[in-house]
Amino acid sequence: MLAKVKSFGLQGIEGYPIDVEVDVSNGLPHFEIVGLADTAIKEAKERVRSAIKNSAYDYPIKRITINLAPADIKKEGSIYDLAIAVGILALNEENNIRKENEFVYIGELSFDGTVKKVKGVLPLLISARALGYKKFIIPKDNEHEASFIEGIKVYPVTSLDETVKFLNGQLNINHVQECKYEDIIKESSRGLDFCYVKGQSTAKRALEIAAAGGHNLLMVGPPGSGKSMLAKCFPSILPDMTFEEALEVTKIHSIAGELDLKEGIVCERPFRSPHHTTTIVALTGGGVYSKPGEISLADHGVLFLDEFPEYSKQAIETLRQPLEDGIITVARNKATVTYPANFTLIASMNPCPCGNYGSKDKECRCSAGQISKYLSRISGPIMDRIDIHIEVDSVTYDQLKSDNNEEHSIDIKDRVNKARKIQVERYKKDKNYSNAKMTVTQVKKYCKLDDSCEDLLRNAFERLKLSARAHDRILKVARTIADLDGSENIQLNHIAEAISYRTLDRKYWE
């Protein structure tokens, strides 16, 4: 006897259909799973056997063979348990299961028959919908995650028994009601408020531009100047995520097992701050099956690297591809996958090992060789990929004790949101949401300069010996400054301010 039900596998953030073929034949009792299954799937035979028996259903004392097709793709995880169990029970006419082929089954089984939550449900459902599948049975704990997908019917179950009774008509289960992203999105509460940062007007301005255009930013300054606090305030002014951005972020966090199942979707832009001792695999992603790392978990959010030169040279250089292309390809022994990595890099560093190089108040104890070696950890190609470089000075006592009211994050965020809306409208046909991600063609189209702006940029390019990449990044930053001003065209003051954010590397790395 043969039964065939449908499930889905996951490779990167994309799902692919799996035919779970169940054959029950006469012979000595045996349970075999074929189709390049990993250890977790091989162990499904024990979970499925116990779940069926403890749910008061007859388990066939025969030869059971499960094939997961296509057989040439490596499969992993426990998400096929429910499909295997349904396939076995469908072959017993007493269970009266007649519509098992109408659904896609996703879920892990416990010994008592409970259907447990699994990782990656959102990307699986999105991929399945794109391939024309409309009906799904998933764990009850994953229902919020599935409620944001239009055009499908998702039936949440808590147990194998409930699933069987639903399939044979003894029990009615309502499908998950669709949720609207606009109804649940809320003001971001993450991050400190900029009103608590005294002084640092230049740094605040630069961070506002970075938030508005999605630009990468490097802060250089002595210890205690407030670089880390400024970075921690940065999430409070980030623009609200679009629904498409939120879905992509949720996919990655669902795969990584970091999704809050009560929320069902990630509404706030991620803020990831890995320690400088973090491994390459933790940063880029990997492991046996190439899981997403910190770079991908920061997608459409912020990757904050404090004490930037303290990261290993290899870790810093791995940022090249994602900073340039917005993706990262993770190649490992058993899988090669590509994850999104459209993050904003916020990095901070001291100007030298002791931190006092260039200080007005403190004497630097480092030799020229030590300073050069320290700064050389940040290569020219990485510096070229960082749009904004700023120097953060120490706060004076008078600034610290000042009673002047500093601007609140909510006011800065309002300007940022207005600028980002301009960009979303500008790039709506190009699947782009920020100036920082402009292509060369878009730079030529949207960053046209008049003669005075061209002369200023030409002089800066020649005097500072800038690269072609730095030239384009100046134009992108200038475009964002113009958007913050509500200006359709880039003016002379916009290009001048953008150039000022490219001069710091000449001071330290010349």
Protein Blocks (a to p, Z undefined) as FASTA:
>chain_A
ZZdddddddehjaccdddddddddedddddddehiiafklmmmmmmmmmmmmmnopacdd
bddddddddfkbccedjklmmmmmmmmmmmpmklopaklmmpccdddddfkopacddehk
lmmmmmmmmnopabdcddfklmmmmmmpghiacdddfbfklmmmmmnopaccdddddddf
klmgccdfehcdfklpggjllmmmmmmmmmmnopacdddddehilmmmmmmmmmmmgccd
dfklmmmmmmmmmmnopacfknopafbdcdddddfkbcfklmnogcjnopadfklmmgoi
acddehkllpcfklmmmmmmmmmnopacdddfkbccddddddcddddddfbfnopgoiak
bccfbdfklmmmmmmmpcfklmmmpmbacddddddfklmmpcbdcddfklmmmmmmmmmm
mmmmmmmmnopabfklpcfklmmmmmcccfklmmmmmmmmmmnopafklmmmmmmmmmmm
mmmnopabdcfklmmmmmmmmmmmmmmmZZ
